[in-house]
């Protein structure tokens, strides 16, 4: 899946290289292998966020599905620092028991979708207890690959479009039919049946204390025309990105291939603004501005501003590096 190798910033080259190695290793593995993945760090800076995992573990790809244009109810994946821009991927690990169970169930039901929203305040918690702790605009993602480690899950998710939270919703962890099926299976296997009240006494209180599911709506970009201003902005963004990757080898291999697509990139200001923002180490609220901006010329200006800051930082780093070498 070539499009899977579009990652944010320093993660691109690391993930694509690792994915290629894992794919070649998995060719000789059993078809019953459960799959593997890795976590995307939410720390600051440009350190590679993907760590190498033992070759004995492989990421399990889910069956390809057509992504629906409208999907109103999604589980919440709350992240820190780095949002997931449309057409980019992120590797996310979750260990909250209720969220793990919810994601497992959605995948089993062939509903491998979620919403990725950035937390307003950085924290270790994977779930928030109030919608006010999340930015209400994020991205709709499909879970492309999944590794179930028992107590936690690692997922490769790809973002497709911007979405906005309307409200929190409650979802019963197990439908009545699912409960009946479980009790029937226990009877058939000779195990005593247990009532739903006994097995799930605190379900509602747990759900009320955590934001696990939300109702969302799609966020549409404002209509725009390819004016001379937009052409100038896109060309300046491409030029700045090329300057950055010339100074920073970490970006060079992965991003240059996208930029060398040439006219197609320049002709897509929506993607180009997201690409520009994703390459920077900007502050979370600055990246969130790009996510929330629906006016394309304004989004291009915001992305260009972040790229110029990144370029100056790269130049300063290179200058300091040379001074240290000659010291």
N, C-alpha and C positions, 0 to 999 in steps of 0.2 A: 504494500500500500504506500505508494510514493508520497501521497499527500500527507501521510502521517508524520513525515520528517520535516514538519514546520513547527519549530519550537520557539520559545521566548528567549531572546538574548543568548547567553552562554550555554544554554541547555541544548541548543540545536545540534551542534556537531557531536556532543557527547552521546545524546540519545540515538542519533542516526547510526553512529558507529557501533554502539552497543546493540541496537536492534539488528544490525546486519550480522554481528557475531552470534547473537542468540538465535537468529533464523537459521544460520548454517549449523549450529549445534543441535537445534531442535529437529533437523531433518532425520537424525538417527535415533531420536527418542521415541517412546511409545506413543501411540495415538491416544492413549488414555491419560496422558500427562495432564495435570491440573493447570499448568500455566504459571507464568511469573511476571513480575513487574518491579518497579522501584519507585521510591518516593521523591516528590519534587519539593526541595527545601524551600521554605518561605523566608529564609534569612536574607539579609541585605547584601548588596555588593554583586560582583560578577563571578563569584566562584561557581564552578560547575555544580549544578544541583542534583545530578544523577550519579549515584554511586554504583560501582560494579557489584554484581551479585554472583554467587557460585554458578558454574555452568550447569549444575544439576537441576537448577530451577529455570522454568520457562514461562513466559507470559502467555496466557490462554486467550487467543483471539475469539471474539464472539462472532456469531453468524452475521454477515453483512445485511443491513436492513436499510430500507429507504427512510430517510429522516422526515417525519411529518412536518408540514408547514405550521400547524397549530398543535400545541400540546400544553393544555392549561395548568395541569397539576404536576409538580416536580419535587423530588427530594432536594434538600438544600445541602450543598457542599460549600462550607464557609472557609475561605482562604485568607491568608495574611500577605500583605505587601504586593503580590503580583496577580492581577486579574488575568483571565484567559481571554485573549482577543479572538474574534471570529477567524476561522481557518487556521488557528494554531492549536497545539496540543499541550497538555499538562499531565504530569504523572502525580497522582494524589493518593495518599495513604490515609485510611480512616480506621479507627479502633474503638470509637464509641459504640457500645453494644447495640443500642437501639438503631443507630444509623447503619451499622453493619447489617443487621437483620433486615432493615428496610431496603437497602441496596440489593441484598441477595434476593429478596422476594421480587423486586421489580425486574431483575435480570431473568429470574425463572419465568416470569410472566411475559417475557419478550418485550419488556418496556425499559430498555437500558438507557434511560435519559435522566438528566438531572439539571439543576441550575447551579452555576458557580457564582457566588457573590462574595465580595471582599468585606472583611470585618473592618469596622471603623476604628477599632482599638485592637492593637496587636495582642494576642493572647495564645496560650497553648491549647485552649479548649477547641474542640472540633465542632461543637454545636453551640449555638447561642440561645439564651433563654428569653430574648426579646428582639422583635424585628428592628427596634431602634438601634441595635448593635450592628446592623448590616447596612451597607449601601443598597438602595432598593433597585438599582440597575446593574445587571450582570449579564451572563451569557448562558444560552441553552447549549448543553453539551450532550454528546452521545458517548456512552462507555464502549470503547472499541476493543479493549483488552482488559482482562481481569485475572487477578491472582487471589484466590481465597486461602488465607493462612490460618483459618480457624478463628482466632480472636481479632484479626484485622484483615483488611482488604487493600490491595494495591490495584490501582486502575489507571489505564491510559484513556484520557478523555479528550475528545476533539470538540471545539466550540464551533457553532454554526451561525448563531445570530444573537443579537442583543434582546434581552427580555427585562421586564419590570415587574416587581412584586406588587400584587394587588392586596393580598391578605394572607395570613397564616391559615392553614386548614388542618383539620385533624383527620387522621386515617386510621381505622382499626387495623392493628397489625395482622390479624387473621380474619378472613371472612368466615361467615357461618358455614359455607360449603367446605372451606378448608378445614375448619375445626371438625366437622362431621367426618371428613375423609381421614383425618389423623386418628380420631377415635376408632373408626372402623379398622384401620390398619393395625392399631394396637390390639384390638380384639382378635383379628385374624392371626396375629403373631403370638397370641397367648399372654399379652401383657394386660394388666388391669387398666380400665379406662379411667381417666381423670377429667373432672369437669373443667370447663373453661374458666369458671370462677376461681378454681383452685390453682390452675396453672398460670393465670394472668391477673392477679389481684390488683396490681397497681398500674395497669396499662394506661388508664386515662390520666392519672396523676403524673406519670412519666412523660406522656405526650404534652400535657399542659405546661410542663417545666422546660421543654425544649422545643426549638423551632426545627422541625424535621421536614415538614411539607409546606409548600406555599402554592397559591394560585398566582399565575403570571399571565402577562400579555406581551405580545411582540412589540419591540420598539422599532419603528420605521424611520429611515433616514429622510430628511426633508428633500424634496425634488431639487435638482440642481442642473445647471447647464455647464458644459465644458468651455468656460470663458478663458480669455487670455490670462486672467489672474490665476485660475486653477492650473492652467498649463505651466505657468511660471512657478507656482508653488510645488507642483509635482516634480518638475525638473530640478528644483533646488533641493528637494528632499532626497531624490536619487543621488544627486551630486554629493550631498553631505554624508549619506550612508556609505558611498564609495570611499570618501575620505576617512571615515571612521574605520572601515574594514581594512584600509591600507595601513592604518596605524596599529590596529589590534588584530593579530593573527587569529585570535579566538573566534572571531566572527567570519573570517575571510572565506574559508572553505564552504561553510553552510549558506551564507547570505549571498555570496557572489553569484551562485547559480540562479537564485531568484531574480537578482537585479539584471543578470544577463539575459533573462527572458525578454528584456528590451521593451519594445513598445507596449506589450501586454501589461506590464507593471505600471508604466506611465499612464496608460489608458484606464487604470482602475484606481482612482484617488481614494476610494473607500478602503480598499485593502492596503494601499500604500501608507495611509495615515496610521492604520493599526500596526503595520510592519515597523514604521519608524518609531512609534511609541514603545513597541515591544522590545526593541533593541537597546533601549536606554535603561539606566539604573535610576530612573526618576523616583521621586517620593510617591508613596501610594496614592495620596490625594490628587497628584498630578496625573497619574495613570488613570485614575477613576474619572477625571475630567474628560479624557479621551473616550472612555467607555460611554459616558453620559451625553456627550455632544452629538446632536443629530444634524446640525448644520455642517455640511461637508467642507466648505471653505474655512470655517472656523476650526474644524477638526484638523485640517491640514496645517493651519497656522500654529495650533497648539503642538502638533507633532513636530513641526519644524523647529519650534522654540526648544523643545526637549532635546532634539538631535543636536542643535547648536551647542547646548550646554554639554552634551556628551562628547562632542568633538573637542571642545576646549579642555575637558577633563582628560581625554585621551592624549592630547598634545602635551599637557602638563605632566602626565605620567611618563610619556616618552622622554621628555626633557629631564625629569628627575632620574629616570633610569640611566640616561647617558652620563649625567653628572656623577652618579654613584660609581659607574664603571671607570670613569677617569679620575676618581678621587684617590 
